[in-house]
Amino acid sequence: QEQFVESGGGLVQPGGSLRLSCVSSISNFRSYAMTWYRQAPGKQREAVVTITAGDGTNYVGSVKGRFTITRDNAKNTVFLQMNSLKPEDTAVYYCNAPYAVGLSWGQGTQVTVSS
């Protein structure tokens, strides 16, 4: 069983919006911080934003004010609302629990920002 299933990506024009979802099958989901990562072509995977178990958030500078992370513990789901998208946001987006041990990565969801 996949531990993380990401969805919601697609092709969008610069300035557009997308809402990503990540459903997790890990037990006790509500107790874990969750992070959205992205990997652009030819680059390493990077953390974009984290939401703690207490709903605290930490955004990387390039997405502050444009991206919003939320979680629904009843549905074991974390969301990423992305507004004012830029071509440099193009990447495969993944979610994971950064402080858990032994978790695999999902397939990710492709986000392409292009006119």
N, C-alpha and C positions, 0 to 999 in steps of 0.2 A: 504494500500500500504506500502510495506516495505520501510523504509527510507534508508537502507544501504544493498546492496547485494554484498557479497564478493565472489571471485572465484579465481582459479589458484593454489590452494593447491594440494598436492599429496605426494607420497612416493618418496624420493630421497636418494641417497647414500651420506655419509659424503663427503664434498667437492663439492657437486653438487650445482645447482642453480634452483631457481624458481622465477616466477614473479607473484605477486598477484595483483588483481584489485578489486576496490571497487567502485561501481556505487551508487550515492546518488540521492535521489529524493527531498532533502531539497531545499527550495527556496533560492535564492541568495547564492548558494553554494560558489561562488568565494569570498565571504566576510568572510568566516569562516576558521579558522585553522582546520586542519584535523589531526587526530592521528591514527596510527596503534597500536593496543593492541594485546596481546597474553595471553592465559591462558593454562598453562601446567597442566597435570593431578595432582590433589591434591593440586594445588597452586592457589593463587589469580590472577585475571587478572591484568596485568601490562602494562603500556605504553611503547612502544618500540621506536617510533619516531613520531615527529610532524612536519608538514609543515604549515607555517603561510600563511595568505592571500597574503603576499608579497613574498612568496617562501623562507622565511628563514626556516632553519631546526634545529632540536634539537634531537640528537640520544642518547639513553641510551648507557653506556660504552661498554656493551658486544657485541653490533652490529656495533659499529663504524668501518668504513673501509670495512665492509662486506655488509651492507644493504644500499639501496638508495631509498629515497621517492621522488616521483614527482607527479604533478597533471596536469590535463587537464580540465580547467574550461569550455571549450566549450562542453565537454562531461560529466560534473559533475562527474569526475572520479579521484580517487587517486590510485597511483600504489606503489608497494613495490618490488623492485628488490633485491633479496636475493642471495648472492654469498657465496662461502666457507661455506656452511651450516654445522652445527655441530649437534650431537644428542641432545644437550641441547636446540636447537632451536625448538624441537618438541613441538607443541602446536596447539590450535585452534586460528587462527588470525582473528581479528575483526577491523573494522574501525568505527570511530565516530567523531563528532565535539565536542571537549571537553568544549567549552565555550558557546555552545547553550543550550537551556533549553527544557526539556521535550521530548528529542529524545529517541527512542527505539534502541535496539541493533539488528543487523542482526543475521543470523544463523552462521556466521563465515565460515572459510575455514580451513580444517585440513591440517597441514603440519607435515609430519613424516620423520625424518632423521634417517635412519638405514641402516646398511649393511646386 
